[in-house]
């Protein structure tokens, strides 16, 4: 049985981003997992049925710590002698690809999930471009999670072949798990817990509460709309990142002080929140192909997102949701208000969205295609 080591920078990526993937692949390959130390690792390992090896990796640029991580990864990979190393996220990609190159692993696959440098300028952008190009240099194969991102990579960063698995995504969506089976009574109980009345129209965001996710614009536009529509609630599910891409202080203060905005922090289980959601909003500046949109769509929730890579592959305009311009308060306001007041359009989208997601992003289909890709690549290297 061929051995594959999967590496991600932080454990939360295994717990959410690619949850269940190691468990599925372990039926066909010997799988090992590597990520930073965490008290969550034991639970993740138990769920996946795969051992986790801990190597500390930071998400920031920390040359000395990164060198230590590289050495530890090299030592572990050299000892394990895998047939392939498979990495996600930028830091794990750079260190994992370098370490596996030095350890002479024949198949080195990096999956490009997003592109932070899209929203950066100057010296930092050049540094991030260099990191990406180094990662791709040490990799033998590149995957990415959307066709729009693939086009961007070809235009800006690499001439190597980039493959998109199935219709995109990094893990597909479990459409049986992400299905609204809550009764009206159960939904009302969840709403009551968070001070939301049955008549409130709930707009939900799930993800990191950071600038690049469009949170500044979302908060500002929501508060403007709530003056006109008094039944609106904004539900924010995710943690702040104070040192990485933080939102404006005034908007954080508004989140804390507004009775119409409910910030619940990071939650591993989000289905209760999706069950009470009327509209799912992702006004992000950049994405690969966001899992949060396909999970919400699988729940049968109409979607609103910015017209950017990934989002505009999931959302078919006026069919499965609404696309708006990024960093554009007027466009965002018009899109949100349209979904609030145009009940005919809203109900049409709500009727179609789950079926569309099932057909294009089913997790079973994605995992089968990923397995086929691994088998094909490993066969080539025999």
Order of alpha helices (4+ residues) and beta strands (2+ residues): beta-alpha-beta-alpha-beta-alpha-beta-alpha-beta-alpha-beta-alpha-beta-alpha-beta-alpha-beta-alpha-beta-alpha-beta-alpha-beta-alpha-beta-alpha-alpha-alpha
